[in-house]
Amino acid sequence: MESLKITDVEVFLTAPNNIDLVVVRIKTNKEGLYGLGCATFTQRIYAVKHAIENYLKPFLIGKDPSNIEDIWQSANVNAYWRNGPVMNNALSGIDMALWDIKGKVADLPVYELLGGKSRDGVALYVHTDGGTLDEVEQSVRNAMNEGYQYVRCQMGMYGGAGTEDTGLISMKMKKAEEMGTKRSPENRRPGQYFDPEVYAKNIVNLFQHLRSKFGNSIEIIHDIHERIPPIEAIRLAKKLEPFDLFYLEDPFAPEHTEWLKMLREQVSTPIAMGELFSHPNDWKNLIANQQIDFIRAHVSAIGGITPARKLAIFGELYGVRTAWHGPGDLSPIGTAANIHLSFSATNFGIQEWTPMNDALKEVFPGGPVVKEGYAYVNDQPGLGIDFNEEEAMKYPPHGRLPEWTLARTPDGTSVKP
């Protein structure tokens, strides 16, 4: 039998849900055998595309796709300088596609290659939001009626600012009407304005309202999204502690993780961290020092399934659970990778879920399905998902610069989004 070789690496850009996605397809010398991966860095899609086509593709042609570990390690250091979301997403697309191929060759789903299922379904949380307390309450009721037992609750998205940028979640979100903001100076520059102090003081009312309406019948998550100064995040975490959050996410920016030690000393609320990390080692000290409880990794930003499974195992040693990032700017291929990882990890915690529209399902047939708040994958070999190139061409990418990342405080200062 002829040995298996990589013969081509293709990159596709598409936006079936109004969000730019990057898809990788690796072809082999065996007819009909290919693998699919997600390389979506939606704010820099062209940089990722060129990184794959100009650098990783020539590196991969002729290699045996079964040697996933060797390819990951050698590709990671091939440029000498390493790390960063552009190259990591490029590498992730390759890595997922190689796992997809390996599953197809073995005639097994990827979760079987990772040790098999540790559970019968993957518990999900969905986003709930609104401009008022009543609107958020209704959003939570809608999620509960669909069977979800975990919800992330925001009011006015991050920091109460809302968003007009449909490239974030495929819809506009109302600004928090009951918070207000301080006055701005004259000639206000463009941006998404919010008031960190007003948000920190008023968001507590949301959780008082939700617990008074739902009691403990639903698990609640909140995402600070690094939008307030570190000391304000600690003060807010203390105020939220009585409401028994499932976890509090990203209380600090990645640059301020040293504040986690102080936070841990003052509150017992579980902490999720790491959506913006781009290297598995970014979690190492936080896990080893028991400063976080959930690994909030964007799998494609750290390089794919290969580093994610190692990170999950490392977390297991310290009692830290997984909570893979699952936003709208993740292709259904990346979502499938998340679900396969979540099925296999003993220390699974929760999986973020962004519902898919019909266009996404047409472009990516065979993706995960949701029933009563749980996700399931089919038992097809590999990741179990396919890519319809003809359908994808109906939804060309936008390539526009994001608006929601231009966050500003009332005086016009640019702050972390």
TIPA-42971 format. One line per field, with one value per residue (C-alpha): residue number from 1; residue in three letters; x, y, z. Coordinates in steps of 0.5 Angstrom, whole numbers, plus 500, padded with zeros to 3 digits. Example, Ala and Ser with C-alpha at 12.3 -4.5 7.8 and 13.67 -1.06 7.14 Angstrom:
2
pos	c(1:2)
code	c(ALA:SER)
xx	c(525:527)
yy	c(491:498)
zz	c(516:514)
//
This chain:
417
pos	c(1:2:3:4:5:6:7:8:9:10:11:12:13:14:15:16:17:18:19:20:21:22:23:24:25:26:27:28:29:30:31:32:33:34:35:36:37:38:39:40:41:42:43:44:45:46:47:48:49:50:51:52:53:54:55:56:57:58:59:60:61:62:63:64:65:66:67:68:69:70:71:72:73:74:75:76:77:78:79:80:81:82:83:84:85:86:87:88:89:90:91:92:93:94:95:96:97:98:99:100:101:102:103:104:105:106:107:108:109:110:111:112:113:114:115:116:117:118:119:120:121:122:123:124:125:126:127:128:129:130:131:132:133:134:135:136:137:138:139:140:141:142:143:144:145:146:147:148:149:150:151:152:153:154:155:156:157:158:159:160:161:162:163:164:165:166:167:168:169:170:171:172:173:174:175:176:177:178:179:180:181:182:183:184:185:186:187:188:189:190:191:192:193:194:195:196:197:198:199:200:201:202:203:204:205:206:207:208:209:210:211:212:213:214:215:216:217:218:219:220:221:222:223:224:225:226:227:228:229:230:231:232:233:234:235:236:237:238:239:240:241:242:243:244:245:246:247:248:249:250:251:252:253:254:255:256:257:258:259:260:261:262:263:264:265:266:267:268:269:270:271:272:273:274:275:276:277:278:279:280:281:282:283:284:285:286:287:288:289:290:291:292:293:294:295:296:297:298:299:300:301:302:303:304:305:306:307:308:309:310:311:312:313:314:315:316:317:318:319:320:321:322:323:324:325:326:327:328:329:330:331:332:333:334:335:336:337:338:339:340:341:342:343:344:345:346:347:348:349:350:351:352:353:354:355:356:357:358:359:360:361:362:363:364:365:366:367:368:369:370:371:372:373:374:375:376:377:378:379:380:381:382:383:384:385:386:387:388:389:390:391:392:393:394:395:396:397:398:399:400:401:402:403:404:405:406:407:408:409:410:411:412:413:414:415:416:417)
code	c(MET:GLU:SER:LEU:LYS:ILE:THR:ASP:VAL:GLU:VAL:PHE:LEU:THR:ALA:PRO:ASN:ASN:ILE:ASP:LEU:VAL:VAL:VAL:ARG:ILE:LYS:THR:ASN:LYS:GLU:GLY:LEU:TYR:GLY:LEU:GLY:CYS:ALA:THR:PHE:THR:GLN:ARG:ILE:TYR:ALA:VAL:LYS:HIS:ALA:ILE:GLU:ASN:TYR:LEU:LYS:PRO:PHE:LEU:ILE:GLY:LYS:ASP:PRO:SER:ASN:ILE:GLU:ASP:ILE:TRP:GLN:SER:ALA:ASN:VAL:ASN:ALA:TYR:TRP:ARG:ASN:GLY:PRO:VAL:MET:ASN:ASN:ALA:LEU:SER:GLY:ILE:ASP:MET:ALA:LEU:TRP:ASP:ILE:LYS:GLY:LYS:VAL:ALA:ASP:LEU:PRO:VAL:TYR:GLU:LEU:LEU:GLY:GLY:LYS:SER:ARG:ASP:GLY:VAL:ALA:LEU:TYR:VAL:HIS:THR:ASP:GLY:GLY:THR:LEU:ASP:GLU:VAL:GLU:GLN:SER:VAL:ARG:ASN:ALA:MET:ASN:GLU:GLY:TYR:GLN:TYR:VAL:ARG:CYS:GLN:MET:GLY:MET:TYR:GLY:GLY:ALA:GLY:THR:GLU:ASP:THR:GLY:LEU:ILE:SER:MET:LYS:MET:LYS:LYS:ALA:GLU:GLU:MET:GLY:THR:LYS:ARG:SER:PRO:GLU:ASN:ARG:ARG:PRO:GLY:GLN:TYR:PHE:ASP:PRO:GLU:VAL:TYR:ALA:LYS:ASN:ILE:VAL:ASN:LEU:PHE:GLN:HIS:LEU:ARG:SER:LYS:PHE:GLY:ASN:SER:ILE:GLU:ILE:ILE:HIS:ASP:ILE:HIS:GLU:ARG:ILE:PRO:PRO:ILE:GLU:ALA:ILE:ARG:LEU:ALA:LYS:LYS:LEU:GLU:PRO:PHE:ASP:LEU:PHE:TYR:LEU:GLU:ASP:PRO:PHE:ALA:PRO:GLU:HIS:THR:GLU:TRP:LEU:LYS:MET:LEU:ARG:GLU:GLN:VAL:SER:THR:PRO:ILE:ALA:MET:GLY:GLU:LEU:PHE:SER:HIS:PRO:ASN:ASP:TRP:LYS:ASN:LEU:ILE:ALA:ASN:GLN:GLN:ILE:ASP:PHE:ILE:ARG:ALA:HIS:VAL:SER:ALA:ILE:GLY:GLY:ILE:THR:PRO:ALA:ARG:LYS:LEU:ALA:ILE:PHE:GLY:GLU:LEU:TYR:GLY:VAL:ARG:THR:ALA:TRP:HIS:GLY:PRO:GLY:ASP:LEU:SER:PRO:ILE:GLY:THR:ALA:ALA:ASN:ILE:HIS:LEU:SER:PHE:SER:ALA:THR:ASN:PHE:GLY:ILE:GLN:GLU:TRP:THR:PRO:MET:ASN:ASP:ALA:LEU:LYS:GLU:VAL:PHE:PRO:GLY:GLY:PRO:VAL:VAL:LYS:GLU:GLY:TYR:ALA:TYR:VAL:ASN:ASP:GLN:PRO:GLY:LEU:GLY:ILE:ASP:PHE:ASN:GLU:GLU:GLU:ALA:MET:LYS:TYR:PRO:PRO:HIS:GLY:ARG:LEU:PRO:GLU:TRP:THR:LEU:ALA:ARG:THR:PRO:ASP:GLY:THR:SER:VAL:LYS:PRO)
xx	c(500:503:505:500:502:500:499:495:493:487:484:477:474:467:461:455:453:456:462:468:471:477:477:483:482:488:488:492:495:489:483:477:481:482:481:478:480:478:483:479:482:476:479:485:483:487:494:492:490:497:501:498:499:505:509:505:503:510:512:507:507:510:509:506:499:499:505:501:505:512:508:505:512:516:511:511:518:519:519:524:519:513:506:501:494:496:501:497:490:494:497:490:487:493:492:485:485:490:486:480:484:487:480:478:484:482:475:473:471:476:473:475:482:482:480:473:467:467:460:453:452:456:453:452:451:448:448:443:442:438:438:433:433:426:429:435:430:426:432:434:426:427:434:431:425:429:432:439:441:447:446:451:448:450:446:448:453:460:460:453:456:451:454:452:457:454:461:461:455:451:446:446:445:442:446:444:438:438:446:447:454:458:458:463:467:466:468:467:471:468:468:463:463:461:462:466:464:457:457:461:456:449:451:449:442:442:443:439:433:435:436:429:426:429:432:437:434:439:446:449:455:458:463:467:471:477:472:474:480:483:481:474:474:475:470:465:467:465:459:457:459:452:449:453:455:457:463:466:470:476:476:482:486:491:497:494:494:498:491:488:492:489:482:483:484:478:472:470:467:470:474:474:480:484:480:485:491:495:500:498:504:500:495:501:502:495:493:499:498:490:488:483:478:476:481:477:481:480:482:484:488:493:494:489:487:494:496:488:488:495:492:486:490:495:488:486:492:490:482:481:476:475:470:473:471:465:463:460:467:469:467:463:469:472:466:466:473:471:465:470:475:469:466:473:476:475:475:470:466:462:462:460:455:453:447:448:443:441:447:452:449:448:456:458:453:454:456:454:447:443:438:435:441:446:451:452:456:455:459:462:470:474:471:464:463:464:465:461:465:460:455:461:462:455:457:464:468:467:474:472:475:471:468:466:474:474:472:472:471:466:472:474:480:481:481:481:475)
yy	c(500:507:511:517:524:531:533:540:545:550:556:558:565:565:569:565:568:575:573:572:565:561:554:549:543:538:533:527:522:517:519:522:523:530:533:540:545:552:557:563:569:573:580:578:573:575:575:568:566:568:565:558:559:562:559:552:550:549:546:541:538:531:530:524:527:521:525:530:531:532:536:541:541:543:547:551:553:553:561:561:566:563:564:569:569:569:563:560:560:558:552:550:549:545:541:540:537:532:530:529:525:521:519:518:513:509:509:513:519:524:523:516:517:522:516:515:519:521:523:522:529:536:541:548:555:560:568:572:579:585:593:592:587:585:584:580:576:574:572:567:564:563:559:555:554:551:546:550:549:554:561:567:573:580:587:591:586:588:593:595:598:594:594:596:591:585:582:580:576:577:582:588:589:594:599:598:603:603:604:611:614:620:626:626:632:636:633:626:621:615:608:604:608:605:607:602:605:606:598:596:599:597:590:587:589:584:578:580:581:574:570:573:571:564:562:557:553:556:556:563:566:573:576:582:582:586:592:595:596:590:593:595:587:585:589:587:580:581:584:578:572:572:570:563:564:558:562:569:570:575:579:582:583:578:583:583:576:578:580:573:572:578:576:569:571:575:571:564:565:560:564:563:566:565:567:572:568:565:560:554:556:562:558:554:558:560:552:550:556:554:561:559:554:554:554:559:557:559:552:555:561:556:552:547:540:538:543:543:536:537:543:539:534:539:542:535:534:541:540:545:544:546:551:552:559:558:564:566:568:560:556:550:546:549:548:540:540:543:538:532:535:536:529:526:530:528:535:538:544:547:549:555:555:560:557:556:559:555:558:555:548:548:550:546:539:534:539:538:538:541:537:540:544:538:538:531:529:524:518:519:518:524:531:528:535:537:543:545:549:551:554:557:562:565:568:572:575:582:583:589:592:591:596:593:593:600:601:608:611:617:622:618:614:608:602:594:591)
zz	c(500:498:504:506:504:504:497:498:503:501:505:504:507:508:512:513:519:517:521:517:518:516:514:512:508:507:501:501:496:497:493:497:504:506:513:515:520:523:523:524:527:525:526:521:516:511:515:517:510:507:513:511:504:504:509:512:506:503:509:509:502:502:509:513:516:521:525:528:534:530:525:530:534:528:525:531:531:524:524:530:533:535:539:537:534:527:527:532:528:522:526:529:522:520:527:527:519:521:527:522:517:523:525:518:517:523:522:529:531:534:541:541:539:545:550:548:552:559:559:555:553:553:557:554:556:552:552:555:554:554:555:562:568:565:558:561:565:559:555:561:561:553:554:560:555:550:555:557:565:564:562:561:563:561:561:555:553:556:561:559:552:547:540:533:530:527:526:533:535:528:531:534:542:546:551:558:559:566:568:564:563:565:560:555:553:546:540:542:538:535:539:543:550:557:564:568:575:573:570:576:581:577:575:581:581:575:579:585:580:577:583:586:580:579:585:584:578:573:573:572:569:568:564:566:560:563:562:569:573:577:584:582:579:586:589:584:585:593:591:587:591:595:588:587:580:576:575:574:567:565:572:569:563:561:563:570:572:578:581:581:588:591:588:591:598:598:594:593:587:581:576:569:565:559:553:550:552:546:549:553:558:559:564:567:573:574:574:579:584:584:582:577:576:569:563:558:552:545:542:535:538:542:536:536:539:540:545:548:550:554:557:559:562:566:569:571:576:579:579:574:569:562:559:552:548:543:540:534:531:531:525:526:525:531:535:533:535:542:543:541:547:551:551:552:558:565:568:563:566:561:554:551:545:540:536:528:523:517:512:517:517:509:509:514:514:520:525:533:534:541:545:551:553:551:545:541:535:530:530:523:523:524:526:523:519:512:508:502:498:493:499:502:496:497:503:501:507:509:511:515:521:528:531:538:540:540:547:550:557:558:557:550:553:549:554:553:550)
//
